[in-house]
Amino acid sequence: MGSDTDATQSFYSRRAASYAADTGNYSVSEHLTRFGALLARDARVLELGCGSGRDSAWMLSKGLEVHPTDGIAEMAEQASARLGIPVGILPFAQISALDAYDGVWANACLLHVPRHDLADILQRIQRALKPNGIFYASYKAGHAEGLDGLGRYYNYPDQDWLRASYGHGWSSLEIIAQQGGGYDGLPTPWLHVFAWKMDGAEAL
């Protein structure tokens, strides 16, 4: 699987400028609007896989304290140019913050995490959240991991597998199935996940 994920990283490294240009003006999603509405105005948010910086730009405009990151240096550079602030290079396996964020936004990025690594990454994100913190992520739905027509790796989860991967420590886990599209222009089934970290009392 290593070669597949390496190829996926290479795809975004080589096409960072064109990918950011192609995706940078998509309209704000209903899920981002909801995420923002669930947070206090000055809440601290970690964005993973920020890509063009489009979603971070919207969150910053709403008064949120956003820490945009991407695992690909070239993509982080594109986002930094758009946002006018530093964008951290943060591979998912290096997430180490503890009780630091009111929200974590991971739009269409964890779908590239190899299946055998996803549970660990999700636990890292949970630890990075403050009690009662909100976590959003989206995935292309399926039943087995594989490559798309552009050679990118996807974990393609179904709802049962995804719910099991999130594990314990969430007070609520909501999975929304929707039809949509993707960068490849193909109709795509999506799973949108909102998860709330337990507070200290619930975890006891």
N, C-alpha and C positions, 0 to 999 in steps of 0.2 A: 504493500500500500504506500510505502514511502515514495516510490517513483511517481505515483499518481498525485500525491499531495505536493510534491516538488514541482510537477508540471503545472498544477493549479497556481502555486505561488509565482511561477515563472510567467504564466498568462497575465497576471495582474501587474507584475513588475514591468514587463515589456510594453503593456498597453495602458499604463497608468494614466497618461495624459489623455488619450482618446476615450478611455473608459470614464474618467472624471467628466469630460466634456459631454459624453453621451448621456450620462445619468444625473448630471448635476442640476438639471432643471425639472426633474420629475415633480409632480404636485405632492404636497404634504399628505401623507396617508392618514386615514381615520384612526389608525392605531397609534401613530405619533401624537395626534391631537388628543386622544384619550390619555396616553401616557403623561403628556404635559399637564393635563387637567387634574391628574391624580397627585401631583406634586405641589408642594409649597413653592412660592415664586422664587425663593433663594435656595432651593434644594440643590444638593451636590449630585451631579450625574456623571457616570463614566460611560462614554460611548466606545464600544468595541467595533472594529472593522468599519471605521467612519467613511471610508471611500473618498468621495468628492468633498465631504464635509457638509453636504446639503442638510442633513438632519441636525447636526450640531449648530449650524447657522440658525435654523428655526428655533431651536431650544434656547440659544443665547438671546435671540430677539424677544423671548418670553421671560427673560430675567433669570433663567436657571444658570447655576454655576457649573459649566460643562467642562469635562476633561476628555477631549477627543483623542482617540488612539487608533492606530491601524497596525497590523502585523507586517505590512509591506512598506519598506522605506520609501519607495517611489510614490505610493499612494498617500502616505503621510505628508510627503512634500507637496503634493497637489492640494490636499486639504488645508495645509498651513498657508499656502498662497491665497486660497479663497477666504479663509477665516481671519488672517492677519494675526494669528497667535500660534505658538508652538503646538505641534501635534505629536504626541508621543508614539514611539514604535513599541508596541506591546503585543508580542505573540501570546496567544491564549494560555499556553502552558506556563507563562511567567507572571500571570496574575497573582499577586501576593498580598494585596491590601486586606485589612481586617476592619470590619465595621466602619467603613469609611464613606460609603455613598448611600444617599437616599434612593437612588435609582440607577439601574444599569440598562442601557439601550444597546441591543445587538441585532440590528436589522440585517437579515440576509447575509450573515457571515459565519455563524456557528454551523450552518449547513455544510461547510467544507471540512469540519473536524471529523477525522476518522472515527467510526463507530466505537472502537475500543477505547478511545480517549475521551469521548464526550461526557461521560458521567463525572470524571475527575474535573474537567473544565467547569461543568455546572456547579460542582461543589466549591471550586475556587471563587466563582462568581457569588455564590451564596455567602461565603465568608466575607467577601468584600462589601456586601450590603450591611447597612445598619438594620437592627430589628425593625420589622414592618416595612422594610424597603421593597421597592417594586422592580421587577425584572421582566423585560420584554425581549423575546427573540422570535425569529421566523425561520421556517424550514420548508424546502420543497418536499412534498409528501411522496411516499412510495413504500416499498416493502423490502428492498435490498439496496445496499450501497452500490455505486457505479459511477460512470462518467457520462457527461452530457455530450452533445454534438460538437462542442468547442474544446473537448478534452479536459474539462474541469471535473474534479472529484466532488461527489455529493453523498451525504449519508442517507438521504431519502428515507426518513423514518415514517412509520405509521403512528397513530395516536397511542396505542398500547405500549409500544416499544419506547416512545418518547417519554411518556408518563413514568415508566419504570426507570428511565435514565435520570430523570430529575431527582428521584430518591426522596428521602425524608428531609424535614426541616422547613417545609413550606406550609404556611397556614391555609393557603388557597392556591390552586393551580388550574388555570382556565385555558383550554385549547379550542381555538376557533378555526374551523376548516372553511377555506374559501377558494374559489377559482380565480386565477389571475394570470399574469404574464411574467416574462423574465427578459434578461438582457439578450437572450438568444431569439427572442421574438415568438416563442412558442407558447400556446396555452399551458398553464401550469397549475396543478393543485398545491395549495399552500396550507401550512399549519402555523397559526400565530399563537404564541404562548405568553400569557401574563401570569407571573408567579409572585407571591408575596412571602417574604421571609417571616418566619415565626418571631414573635417577640420573646423576651427572656422567660416570661411566665409560662408561655405555651411550650417552650422547649424543655421545661423541667418535668 
